[in-house]
Amino acid sequence: MILSDISVKRPVFATVISLLLVCFGLLSFLELPLREYPDTSSPVVSISASYPGASAEVVETQVTQLI
């Protein structure tokens, strides 16, 4: 019960110790190396649509919006 006695008698001291432990834990967590992540690339989708002889507005309204 020593920890609870110190916390009741000196709440500021207990708060400072708790904050120091939390800060130390966060700093330790941020410094951990990450070795187990696989090499991945984000998926890419490419769609090509051609409409020979059409203007850009026609392609936009009749082809692109449908795709």
LINBEL-V116464 format. One record per run of one state. SS is the DSSP state (alpha for helix, beta for strand, coil for the rest). FROM is the first residue (numbers start at 0). TO is the last residue. Records with the same first field share a line. If there is no record, write none. Layout:
SS=FROM-TO ; FROM-TO
This chain:
coil=0-0 ; 9-9 ; 30-54 ; 64-66
alpha=1-8 ; 10-29 ; 55-63
